[in-house]
C-alpha cells in the first residue's frame, strides 16, 4: 500500500504535468481526500467544505458505476466538461484520482494526462 509520502509525490507529479492544471485529489474508496494539492497561483473554485463533499460524491459514483462492470466493462476514466473547469476522474484499485484543469486544455492533452496518471497510480 502506498504511503502518504508516496501519494503526495504522485499528486505533485500530476499537478506539474501542465500549467493548465488546477487541482489534484487522491481519494480513498470511502470518498475521503487522502492527498490534495492546488496548482501554485490558482485559487479554488469551491470552498474546502464543498470540495470535500464533492469528493465524497465521487466515491459514491464509483460504487454506482461498479454495478455495470459485468455488462459494460470497468470504467477507465470519467471526463466532465463544465463552463469554468474540466474534471477528470481516474480509478486505480485503491484510489480515485480527481483532477481539475482549465477548460481550454485540448482533448489530446487531457487524454495524455489520463494516461500519465494511470501509469503513476498503477503501483499505488
C-alpha positions in Angstrom: 0.0 0.0 0.0 1.3 3.5 -0.9 2.4 5.7 2.0 1.2 9.3 2.4 4.6 10.4 1.1 4.2 8.3 -2.0 0.7 9.7 -2.6 2.0 13.3 -2.2 4.7 12.5 -4.7 2.2 11.2 -7.2 -0.1 14.3 -6.7 2.9 16.6 -7.2 3.9 14.8 -10.4 0.3 15.1 -11.7 -0.1 18.8 -10.9 3.3 19.6 -12.5 2.2 17.9 -15.8 0.8 21.0 -17.3 0.4 24.7 -16.4 -3.4 24.4 -17.1 -3.7 22.1 -14.1 -5.8 23.4 -11.2 -6.3 20.8 -8.5 -5.4 17.1 -7.8 -7.0 15.0 -5.1 -6.3 11.4 -4.3 -9.4 9.9 -2.8 -9.7 6.6 -0.9 -12.5 4.1 -1.6 -14.7 5.8 1.1 -14.5 9.1 -0.6 -12.1 10.8 1.8 -9.3 13.0 0.4 -6.0 11.3 1.3 -3.9 13.9 -0.5 -4.9 17.1 -2.3 -2.8 19.8 -3.9 -3.7 23.0 -5.7 -1.5 24.3 -8.6 0.6 27.2 -7.5 -1.0 30.5 -8.4 -4.5 29.0 -8.8 -7.4 29.5 -6.5 -10.1 27.0 -5.7 -13.5 27.5 -7.3 -15.1 25.8 -4.3 -14.8 26.1 -0.6 -13.0 23.4 1.3 -16.3 22.0 2.6 -17.7 21.9 -0.9 -14.6 20.2 -2.2 -14.8 17.5 0.5 -18.5 17.0 -0.3 -17.8 16.7 -4.0 -15.0 14.1 -3.4 -17.4 12.1 -1.2 -19.8 12.1 -4.1 -17.0 10.9 -6.4 -16.6 7.9 -4.1 -20.3 7.2 -4.2 -20.4 7.5 -8.0 -17.6 5.0 -8.3 -19.6 2.4 -6.3 -22.7 3.1 -8.5 -20.7 2.7 -11.7 -19.3 -0.6 -10.5 -22.8 -2.1 -10.8 -22.4 -2.1 -14.5 -18.9 -3.5 -14.8 -20.1 -7.0 -15.7 -22.1 -5.9 -18.6 -20.3 -2.8 -19.8 -16.8 -3.3 -18.5 -14.8 -1.3 -16.0 -14.7 2.4 -16.1 -11.4 3.6 -17.5 -11.9 7.3 -16.6 -14.6 10.0 -16.4 -14.4 13.3 -18.2 -16.8 16.2 -17.4 -16.7 19.5 -19.2 -18.1 22.4 -17.3 -18.1 26.1 -18.2 -15.4 27.0 -15.8 -13.4 23.8 -15.4 -12.8 20.4 -16.8 -12.9 17.5 -14.4 -11.2 14.1 -14.9 -11.6 11.1 -12.6 -9.3 8.1 -12.9 -9.7 4.9 -11.0 -7.0 2.6 -9.6 -7.6 -0.4 -7.3 -7.4 1.5 -4.1 -7.7 5.2 -5.0 -9.7 7.6 -7.2 -7.7 10.4 -8.7 -9.8 13.6 -9.2 -8.2 16.3 -11.4 -9.4 19.7 -12.4 -7.9 21.5 -15.4 -8.6 24.7 -17.3 -11.4 24.0 -19.8 -9.3 25.3 -22.7 -6.8 22.4 -22.4 -7.1 20.4 -25.6 -8.7 16.9 -25.5 -5.4 15.4 -26.8 -3.6 16.9 -23.7 -6.4 15.6 -21.4 -6.0 12.1 -22.8 -2.2 12.3 -22.4 -2.8 13.4 -18.8 -5.2 10.4 -18.1 -2.6 8.0 -19.5 0.2 9.6 -17.4 -2.0 9.3 -14.3 -2.8 5.7 -15.0 1.0 4.9 -15.1 1.8 6.9 -12.0 -1.0 5.4 -9.9 -0.7 1.8 -11.1 1.8 0.9 -8.4 -0.1 2.7 -5.6 
